[in-house]
């Protein structure tokens, strides 16, 4: 007995969906799709060798669980080195203790070294603070994007969308940021748009915010050799006009080019609504020594106002 073509195509379609989730590190979602496929196989009478197929799915789930554990081990429970803690303190914190501003600065600074799990926990606690709500929400989104947990980013937005306490104008700023990020990653999902009433004070605050940068393009190389190269880097963290990116260890040419204090002209800044070009000053270059980004380089840049 052979499997009917329609059922075989449905199984293949679901298996491809599972692998698509795995390739984007969406392990929990992949596991759910495995469970749904197992249920489909069990209830469909025209499938021979069900036990064999279900056994293969069990093995696939075990592999996904192993991958999820490895991913979580890398992204949690990792301590920053003393040098990294010093960099974070000097670049991103005001030095004052006990206030929401410092709590936000410390939490978001963890993004600089890929410390997403403790950053997420701290940032969620700041969602109730009116002053830091939008910035905390966007930093939570950056955590998910950096971990390639795109569905988790969408899920958080949808939860905020259902929360009447989240100001609509502020939420729309988060939506625009996430929507642009998803589109640049090739996702076609459209996020629901909040209905905005009159929120004059909130709008005034949002108008003062700098552009949200999603990625940058740095051109580097030796001019005399006419060997200019381009590197596209996702923005891992942003505080005003100060941004941070993580450079993969494989980008050896770019890493050699990056020196603290250097002013790099004509850097392409890819924002939510526009693409601009500006000079940037390289403030800090540090090699990451622990965690899932060990061996990569974290760089912090200040976007300058060109004359």
ROTOR-287836 format. One line per 2 residues: number of its first residue (from 1); their letters; for each residue x, y, z of C-alpha. Coordinates in nm, 3 decimals, decimal comma, always signed. Each point is the difference from the previous one (the first is absolute). Layout:
NUM> A> X/Y/Z  ...
This chain:
1> XX> +0,000/+0,000/+0,000  +0,141/+0,333/-0,106
3> XX> -0,072/+0,339/+0,148  -0,244/+0,204/-0,213
5> XX> +0,172/+0,288/-0,179  -0,203/+0,268/+0,180
7> XX> +0,087/-0,136/+0,344  +0,366/-0,049/-0,096
9> XX> +0,018/+0,363/-0,116  -0,157/+0,119/+0,326
11> XX> +0,257/-0,194/+0,206  +0,287/+0,135/-0,210
13> XX> -0,137/+0,354/+0,034  -0,012/-0,033/+0,380
15> XX> +0,349/-0,148/+0,016  +0,133/+0,293/-0,204
17> XX> -0,174/+0,239/+0,241  +0,168/-0,173/+0,295
19> XX> +0,341/+0,035/-0,162  -0,068/+0,366/-0,080
21> XX> -0,067/+0,068/+0,367  +0,315/-0,190/+0,102
23> XX> +0,213/+0,195/-0,248  -0,113/+0,324/+0,167
25> XX> +0,072/-0,136/+0,351  -0,373/-0,011/+0,077
27> XX> +0,034/-0,333/+0,178  -0,311/+0,022/+0,215
29> XX> -0,214/+0,077/-0,303  +0,163/-0,289/-0,190
31> XX> -0,083/-0,233/+0,288  -0,365/+0,106/-0,008
33> XX> -0,015/-0,066/-0,374  +0,143/-0,350/+0,061
35> XX> -0,277/-0,069/+0,250  -0,261/+0,126/-0,246
37> XX> +0,142/-0,223/-0,275  -0,004/-0,301/+0,234
39> XX> -0,368/+0,066/+0,076  -0,072/+0,030/-0,373
41> XX> +0,170/-0,333/-0,072  -0,186/-0,176/+0,284
43> XX> -0,347/+0,114/-0,111  +0,052/-0,058/-0,375
45> XX> -0,102/-0,358/-0,091  +0,167/-0,017/-0,343
47> XX> +0,358/+0,007/+0,129  +0,190/-0,333/+0,017
49> XX> +0,296/-0,054/+0,233  -0,126/+0,258/+0,248
51> XX> +0,226/-0,137/+0,272  +0,309/+0,059/-0,215
53> XX> -0,100/+0,357/-0,083  -0,087/+0,076/+0,363
55> XX> +0,335/-0,147/+0,110  +0,180/+0,233/-0,240
57> XX> -0,193/+0,294/+0,141  +0,095/-0,101/+0,356
59> XX> +0,367/+0,003/-0,102  -0,045/+0,339/-0,168
61> XX> -0,156/+0,141/+0,319  +0,295/-0,130/+0,203
63> XX> +0,242/+0,178/-0,235  -0,202/+0,321/+0,024
65> XX> +0,000/-0,024/+0,380  +0,378/-0,046/-0,004
67> XX> +0,038/+0,304/-0,228  -0,226/+0,206/+0,227
69> XX> +0,201/-0,099/+0,307  +0,326/+0,092/-0,174
71> XX> -0,148/+0,334/-0,106  -0,124/+0,077/+0,352
73> XX> +0,333/-0,105/+0,154  +0,181/+0,246/-0,223
75> XX> -0,238/+0,289/+0,059  -0,054/-0,033/+0,374
77> XX> +0,202/-0,038/+0,315  +0,306/+0,167/-0,151
79> XX> +0,190/+0,256/+0,200  +0,167/+0,298/-0,162
81> XX> +0,371/+0,032/+0,060  +0,129/+0,284/+0,220
83> XX> +0,120/+0,186/-0,311  -0,341/-0,031/-0,164
85> XX> -0,170/+0,125/+0,316  +0,233/+0,303/-0,001
87> XX> -0,081/+0,075/-0,364  -0,372/-0,019/+0,071
89> XX> +0,029/+0,227/+0,304  +0,209/+0,264/-0,179
91> XX> -0,201/+0,009/-0,321  -0,359/-0,045/+0,102
93> XX> -0,069/+0,070/+0,368  -0,027/+0,324/+0,189
95> XX> +0,160/-0,138/+0,315  -0,303/+0,070/+0,218
97> XX> -0,167/-0,288/+0,177  -0,356/-0,091/+0,083
99> XX> -0,198/+0,186/-0,267  -0,185/-0,122/-0,307
101> XX> +0,239/+0,181/-0,234  +0,299/-0,193/+0,131
103> XX> -0,198/-0,325/-0,002  -0,083/+0,060/-0,366
105> XX> +0,356/+0,095/-0,092  +0,140/-0,308/+0,170
107> XX> -0,258/-0,234/-0,155  +0,040/+0,125/-0,354
109> XX> +0,379/+0,012/+0,031  -0,006/-0,378/+0,043
111> XX> -0,095/-0,014/-0,367  +0,346/+0,127/-0,086
113> XX> +0,148/-0,338/+0,093  -0,298/-0,212/-0,103
115> XX> -0,129/-0,050/+0,355  -0,357/-0,036/-0,120
117> XX> -0,154/-0,213/+0,276  +0,084/+0,231/+0,294
119> XX> -0,070/+0,303/-0,221  -0,348/-0,126/-0,086
121> XX> -0,085/-0,061/+0,364  +0,109/+0,348/+0,104
123> XX> -0,163/+0,173/-0,296  -0,337/-0,162/+0,060
125> XX> -0,002/+0,147/+0,349  +0,037/+0,347/-0,154
127> XX> -0,306/-0,026/-0,227  -0,207/+0,151/+0,279
129> XX> +0,219/+0,310/+0,015  -0,149/+0,279/-0,213
131> XX> +0,336/+0,158/-0,078  +0,172/-0,315/-0,123
133> XX> -0,293/-0,205/-0,135  +0,062/+0,056/-0,372
135> XX> +0,378/-0,033/+0,023  -0,033/-0,315/+0,213
137> XX> -0,248/-0,151/-0,247  +0,230/+0,070/-0,295
139> XX> +0,295/-0,146/+0,187  -0,205/-0,313/+0,072
141> XX> -0,068/-0,024/-0,373  +0,374/+0,039/-0,070
143> XX> +0,067/-0,289/+0,241  -0,234/-0,225/-0,195
145> XX> +0,135/+0,112/-0,337  +0,358/-0,053/+0,111
147> XX> -0,089/-0,353/+0,110  -0,190/-0,056/-0,328
149> XX> -0,313/-0,059/+0,207  -0,223/+0,187/-0,243
151> XX> -0,326/-0,160/+0,109  +0,079/+0,088/+0,362
153> XX> +0,035/+0,365/-0,106  -0,338/-0,016/-0,174
155> XX> -0,159/-0,172/+0,300  +0,121/+0,273/+0,235
157> XX> -0,138/+0,270/-0,227  -0,337/-0,176/-0,023
159> XX> -0,011/-0,023/+0,381  +0,067/+0,375/+0,028
161> XX> -0,263/+0,060/-0,268  -0,256/-0,169/+0,227
163> XX> +0,116/+0,203/+0,301  -0,217/+0,312/+0,036
165> XX> +0,258/+0,149/+0,238  +0,258/+0,026/-0,279
167> XX> -0,052/+0,346/-0,160  -0,107/-0,043/-0,362
169> XX> +0,231/+0,266/-0,143  +0,297/-0,155/+0,178
171> XX> -0,106/-0,346/-0,113  -0,018/+0,114/-0,361
173> XX> +0,363/+0,113/+0,026  +0,092/-0,352/+0,112
175> XX> -0,212/-0,149/-0,280  +0,172/+0,208/-0,269
177> XX> +0,340/-0,105/+0,133  -0,084/-0,373/+0,010
179> XX> -0,183/+0,006/-0,333  +0,300/+0,154/-0,174
181> XX> +0,234/-0,252/+0,163  -0,217/-0,296/-0,106
183> XX> -0,023/+0,124/-0,359  +0,378/+0,041/-0,023
185> XX> +0,031/-0,363/+0,115  -0,236/-0,114/-0,275
187> XX> -0,312/-0,062/+0,210  -0,332/+0,108/-0,153
189> XX> -0,212/-0,008/+0,315  -0,190/+0,326/+0,060
191> XX> -0,038/+0,116/+0,358  -0,334/+0,144/+0,116
193> XX> +0,000/+0,378/+0,016  -0,123/+0,154/+0,326
195> XX> -0,285/+0,248/-0,014  +0,147/+0,331/+0,109
197> XX> -0,213/+0,256/+0,181  +0,119/+0,345/+0,108
199> XX> +0,325/-0,053/+0,190  +0,167/+0,337/-0,037
201> XX> +0,249/-0,037/+0,284  +0,113/-0,345/-0,109
203> XX> +0,040/+0,117/-0,360  +0,217/+0,291/+0,116
205> XX> +0,225/-0,241/+0,187  +0,026/-0,232/-0,302
207> XX> +0,084/+0,289/-0,232  +0,311/+0,062/+0,209
209> XX> +0,128/-0,355/-0,051  +0,286/-0,059/-0,245
211> XX> -0,050/-0,225/-0,301  +0,000/-0,371/+0,080
213> XX> +0,288/-0,163/-0,188  -0,044/-0,360/-0,113
215> XX> +0,338/-0,053/-0,165  +0,306/+0,185/-0,130
217> XX> +0,228/-0,040/-0,301  +0,371/+0,076/+0,049
219> XX> +0,231/+0,041/-0,298  +0,362/-0,076/+0,077
221> XX> +0,329/-0,100/-0,161  +0,310/+0,158/-0,146
223> XX> -0,079/+0,271/-0,256  +0,335/-0,033/-0,176
225> XX> -0,078/-0,362/-0,082  -0,352/+0,082/-0,115
227> XX> -0,125/-0,289/+0,209  -0,287/+0,156/+0,190
229> XX> -0,227/-0,245/+0,178  -0,339/+0,033/+0,164
231> XX> -0,122/-0,156/+0,321  -0,366/-0,003/+0,105
233> XX> -0,050/-0,019/+0,378  -0,325/-0,023/+0,192
235> XX> -0,039/+0,257/+0,276  +0,006/-0,199/+0,320
237> XX> -0,071/+0,288/+0,239  -0,078/+0,370/-0,026
239> XX> +0,006/+0,278/+0,255  -0,075/+0,335/-0,161
241> XX> +0,254/+0,044/-0,279  +0,232/-0,260/+0,149
243> XX> -0,026/-0,343/-0,159  +0,157/-0,338/+0,050
245> XX> +0,063/-0,283/-0,245  +0,156/-0,344/+0,032
247> XX> +0,256/-0,084/-0,267  +0,040/-0,372/-0,077
249> XX> +0,350/-0,139/+0,054  +0,010/-0,094/-0,369
251> XX> +0,007/+0,371/-0,099  +0,375/+0,022/+0,060
253> XX> +0,059/+0,284/-0,246  -0,264/+0,219/+0,160
255> XX> +0,121/-0,080/+0,353  +0,355/+0,104/-0,094
257> XX> -0,139/+0,324/-0,145  -0,195/+0,097/+0,313
259> XX> +0,206/+0,208/+0,244  -0,143/+0,195/+0,297
261> XX> -0,018/+0,374/-0,071  -0,016/-0,044/-0,377
263> XX> -0,259/+0,208/-0,184  -0,153/-0,201/-0,282
265> XX> -0,166/+0,216/-0,271  -0,306/-0,078/-0,209
267> XX> -0,136/-0,285/+0,209  -0,340/-0,109/-0,130
269> XX> -0,260/+0,000/+0,276  -0,307/-0,210/-0,077
271> XX> -0,287/+0,134/+0,208  -0,365/-0,090/+0,031
273> XX> -0,119/+0,272/-0,237  +0,309/+0,107/-0,193
275> XX> +0,360/-0,066/-0,097  +0,252/+0,269/+0,093
277> XX> +0,377/+0,042/-0,021  +0,210/+0,142/+0,280
279> XX> +0,345/-0,011/+0,156  +0,037/-0,210/+0,314
281> XX> +0,266/+0,001/+0,270  +0,114/-0,337/+0,127
283> XX> -0,015/+0,022/+0,379  +0,079/-0,355/+0,108
285> XX> +0,123/-0,326/-0,150  -0,002/-0,309/+0,222
287> XX> +0,034/-0,369/-0,065  -0,276/-0,209/+0,155
289> XX> +0,153/-0,279/+0,207  -0,302/-0,182/+0,143
291> XX> -0,344/-0,112/-0,116  -0,141/-0,087/-0,338
293> XX> +0,192/+0,289/-0,164  +0,338/-0,097/+0,142
295> XX> +0,267/+0,090/-0,255  -0,210/+0,271/-0,166
297> XX> +0,066/+0,372/+0,049  -0,240/+0,255/+0,145
299> XX> +0,031/+0,356/-0,127  -0,165/+0,317/+0,126
301> XX> -0,037/+0,298/-0,231  -0,125/+0,357/+0,037
303> XX> -0,191/+0,140/-0,297  +0,133/+0,350/-0,068
305> XX> -0,189/+0,298/-0,135  +0,176/+0,077/-0,328
307> X> +0,038/+0,366/-0,095
